[in-house]
């Protein structure tokens, strides 16, 4: 009996085919990506990823692609969105804003409507581990927040991670800032 695929896997696999319709040469030039005849190489949060140029499959590896694993929905769609959906003339401004200031809306079923609250609660008891994780991802300290770093989401697109520890009046809080 065939196994039922999740809607996430179905959507990721559909996007692979959409990716193949885009001009890969323009992507390489615009984002300064390495490529060979078979793959486009794109690091994401310090981990090596590659896209099969004939199938659109995104893979990741921690050992120079000796062992490869297919990327999950979130990673694949993040890569596809950036490479395929960014406007032709977009560049980083160096000015960071929260997602709501950029005209985007995030919806959440988390208590209080905060998309990141479960993670903020988890990190609240482990601030030293959070700092170390940000450093391990190649983060550079950022001024605003109890723990705040500029993280290289992609080599060409940094994001700001901000975390505030809980206190007597406020719960722990987590925020991301995106380049305008």
One Martini backbone bead per residue (centre of mass of N, CA, C, O) as a GRO file, in nm:
protein
  180
    1UNK     BB    1   0.096   0.036   0.024
    2UNK     BB    2   0.089   0.355  -0.006
    3UNK     BB    3   0.232   0.639   0.108
    4UNK     BB    4   0.145   0.919   0.271
    5UNK     BB    5   0.186   1.246   0.202
    6UNK     BB    6   0.256   1.539   0.292
    7UNK     BB    7   0.188   1.862   0.211
    8UNK     BB    8   0.480   1.957   0.236
    9UNK     BB    9   0.608   1.758   0.037
   10UNK     BB   10   0.433   1.827  -0.203
   11UNK     BB   11   0.516   2.128  -0.219
   12UNK     BB   12   0.818   2.090  -0.246
   13UNK     BB   13   0.801   1.916  -0.510
   14UNK     BB   14   0.664   2.139  -0.680
   15UNK     BB   15   0.893   2.354  -0.647
   16UNK     BB   16   1.110   2.210  -0.802
   17UNK     BB   17   0.971   2.255  -1.080
   18UNK     BB   18   0.965   2.563  -1.064
   19UNK     BB   19   1.267   2.618  -1.040
   20UNK     BB   20   1.336   2.511  -1.337
   21UNK     BB   21   1.204   2.782  -1.476
   22UNK     BB   22   1.444   2.933  -1.390
   23UNK     BB   23   1.724   3.141  -1.413
   24UNK     BB   24   2.023   3.025  -1.306
   25UNK     BB   25   2.225   3.237  -1.404
   26UNK     BB   26   2.098   3.477  -1.253
   27UNK     BB   27   2.130   3.362  -0.972
   28UNK     BB   28   2.435   3.335  -0.966
   29UNK     BB   29   2.493   3.634  -1.013
   30UNK     BB   30   2.321   3.777  -0.794
   31UNK     BB   31   2.439   3.574  -0.541
   32UNK     BB   32   2.725   3.440  -0.582
   33UNK     BB   33   2.721   3.141  -0.679
   34UNK     BB   34   2.807   2.825  -0.680
   35UNK     BB   35   2.891   2.600  -0.964
   36UNK     BB   36   2.794   2.336  -1.173
   37UNK     BB   37   2.646   2.123  -1.387
   38UNK     BB   38   2.467   1.992  -1.131
   39UNK     BB   39   2.513   2.237  -0.913
   40UNK     BB   40   2.399   2.448  -0.653
   41UNK     BB   41   2.558   2.649  -0.409
   42UNK     BB   42   2.417   2.694  -0.060
   43UNK     BB   43   2.440   2.850   0.222
   44UNK     BB   44   2.275   2.773   0.549
   45UNK     BB   45   2.365   2.850   0.843
   46UNK     BB   46   2.658   2.706   0.766
   47UNK     BB   47   2.528   2.503   0.572
   48UNK     BB   48   2.553   2.283   0.325
   49UNK     BB   49   2.407   2.335   0.002
   50UNK     BB   50   2.214   2.188  -0.274
   51UNK     BB   51   2.111   2.205  -0.622
   52UNK     BB   52   1.959   2.031  -0.853
   53UNK     BB   53   1.955   2.130  -1.188
   54UNK     BB   54   1.740   1.886  -1.291
   55UNK     BB   55   1.529   1.860  -1.016
   56UNK     BB   56   1.546   2.064  -0.745
   57UNK     BB   57   1.700   1.930  -0.528
   58UNK     BB   58   1.757   1.964  -0.185
   59UNK     BB   59   2.069   1.951  -0.014
   60UNK     BB   60   2.261   1.827   0.266
   61UNK     BB   61   2.586   1.881   0.443
   62UNK     BB   62   2.879   1.794   0.670
   63UNK     BB   63   3.090   1.634   0.429
   64UNK     BB   64   3.111   1.733   0.126
   65UNK     BB   65   2.889   1.529   0.000
   66UNK     BB   66   2.910   1.231   0.087
   67UNK     BB   67   2.663   1.293   0.267
   68UNK     BB   68   2.316   1.309   0.185
   69UNK     BB   69   2.029   1.526   0.243
   70UNK     BB   70   1.716   1.603   0.227
   71UNK     BB   71   1.547   1.872   0.249
   72UNK     BB   72   1.319   2.028   0.398
   73UNK     BB   73   1.068   2.238   0.366
   74UNK     BB   74   1.186   2.497   0.497
   75UNK     BB   75   1.455   2.501   0.348
   76UNK     BB   76   1.362   2.480   0.057
   77UNK     BB   77   1.166   2.727   0.060
   78UNK     BB   78   1.372   2.938   0.137
   79UNK     BB   79   1.550   2.905  -0.110
   80UNK     BB   80   1.334   2.945  -0.327
   81UNK     BB   81   1.235   3.224  -0.243
   82UNK     BB   82   1.499   3.376  -0.278
   83UNK     BB   83   1.576   3.288  -0.574
   84UNK     BB   84   1.272   3.330  -0.715
   85UNK     BB   85   1.122   3.596  -0.547
   86UNK     BB   86   1.312   3.805  -0.590
   87UNK     BB   87   1.391   4.092  -0.690
   88UNK     BB   88   1.609   4.203  -0.927
   89UNK     BB   89   1.697   4.481  -0.735
   90UNK     BB   90   1.778   4.352  -0.480
   91UNK     BB   91   1.923   4.471  -0.168
   92UNK     BB   92   2.110   4.539   0.088
   93UNK     BB   93   2.086   4.801   0.343
   94UNK     BB   94   2.138   4.750   0.675
   95UNK     BB   95   1.836   4.762   0.754
   96UNK     BB   96   1.641   4.669   1.032
   97UNK     BB   97   1.329   4.478   1.057
   98UNK     BB   98   1.038   4.382   1.123
   99UNK     BB   99   0.803   4.207   0.955
  100UNK     BB  100   0.567   4.417   1.000
  101UNK     BB  101   0.726   4.665   0.867
  102UNK     BB  102   0.729   4.502   0.571
  103UNK     BB  103   0.416   4.398   0.521
  104UNK     BB  104   0.399   4.147   0.690
  105UNK     BB  105   0.230   3.842   0.801
  106UNK     BB  106   0.204   3.670   1.110
  107UNK     BB  107   0.075   3.364   1.213
  108UNK     BB  108  -0.059   3.229   1.530
  109UNK     BB  109  -0.124   2.966   1.787
  110UNK     BB  110   0.006   3.092   2.005
  111UNK     BB  111   0.025   3.225   2.288
  112UNK     BB  112  -0.055   3.557   2.215
  113UNK     BB  113   0.052   3.520   1.899
  114UNK     BB  114   0.347   3.409   1.927
  115UNK     BB  115   0.552   3.238   1.724
  116UNK     BB  116   0.818   3.229   1.946
  117UNK     BB  117   0.740   3.154   2.245
  118UNK     BB  118   0.834   2.858   2.284
  119UNK     BB  119   1.137   2.938   2.244
  120UNK     BB  120   1.169   3.152   2.459
  121UNK     BB  121   1.104   2.964   2.695
  122UNK     BB  122   1.336   2.766   2.644
  123UNK     BB  123   1.580   2.977   2.646
  124UNK     BB  124   1.550   3.101   2.934
  125UNK     BB  125   1.711   2.840   3.070
  126UNK     BB  126   1.956   2.876   2.814
  127UNK     BB  127   2.160   3.126   2.749
  128UNK     BB  128   2.443   3.001   2.696
  129UNK     BB  129   2.353   2.813   2.465
  130UNK     BB  130   2.247   3.037   2.282
  131UNK     BB  131   2.507   3.190   2.242
  132UNK     BB  132   2.667   2.950   2.125
  133UNK     BB  133   2.482   2.902   1.882
  134UNK     BB  134   2.523   3.179   1.749
  135UNK     BB  135   2.828   3.147   1.713
  136UNK     BB  136   2.819   2.876   1.548
  137UNK     BB  137   2.652   3.040   1.310
  138UNK     BB  138   2.826   3.322   1.283
  139UNK     BB  139   2.772   3.531   1.488
  140UNK     BB  140   2.718   3.877   1.558
  141UNK     BB  141   2.698   4.112   1.760
  142UNK     BB  142   2.416   4.288   1.900
  143UNK     BB  143   2.277   4.554   2.074
  144UNK     BB  144   1.967   4.448   2.087
  145UNK     BB  145   1.954   4.265   2.371
  146UNK     BB  146   2.048   4.013   2.571
  147UNK     BB  147   2.044   3.837   2.301
  148UNK     BB  148   2.242   3.935   2.009
  149UNK     BB  149   2.246   3.862   1.647
  150UNK     BB  150   2.413   3.834   1.350
  151UNK     BB  151   2.295   3.624   1.091
  152UNK     BB  152   2.388   3.402   0.825
  153UNK     BB  153   2.163   3.282   0.648
  154UNK     BB  154   2.315   3.403   0.415
  155UNK     BB  155   2.582   3.540   0.269
  156UNK     BB  156   2.365   3.774   0.143
  157UNK     BB  157   2.164   3.729   0.423
  158UNK     BB  158   2.101   3.884   0.698
  159UNK     BB  159   2.002   3.840   1.043
  160UNK     BB  160   1.824   3.924   1.339
  161UNK     BB  161   1.872   3.815   1.672
  162UNK     BB  162   1.639   3.840   1.949
  163UNK     BB  163   1.675   3.835   2.318
  164UNK     BB  164   1.465   3.822   2.613
  165UNK     BB  165   1.452   3.795   2.926
  166UNK     BB  166   1.291   3.726   3.190
  167UNK     BB  167   1.079   3.890   3.427
  168UNK     BB  168   0.853   4.024   3.647
  169UNK     BB  169   0.681   4.152   3.383
  170UNK     BB  170   0.814   3.959   3.158
  171UNK     BB  171   0.845   3.762   2.914
  172UNK     BB  172   1.001   3.604   2.710
  173UNK     BB  173   1.177   3.717   2.403
  174UNK     BB  174   1.146   3.691   2.040
  175UNK     BB  175   1.337   3.813   1.748
  176UNK     BB  176   1.327   3.920   1.404
  177UNK     BB  177   1.540   4.075   1.164
  178UNK     BB  178   1.513   4.239   0.849
  179UNK     BB  179   1.605   4.340   0.563
  180UNK     BB  180   1.468   4.605   0.377
   0.00000   0.00000   0.00000
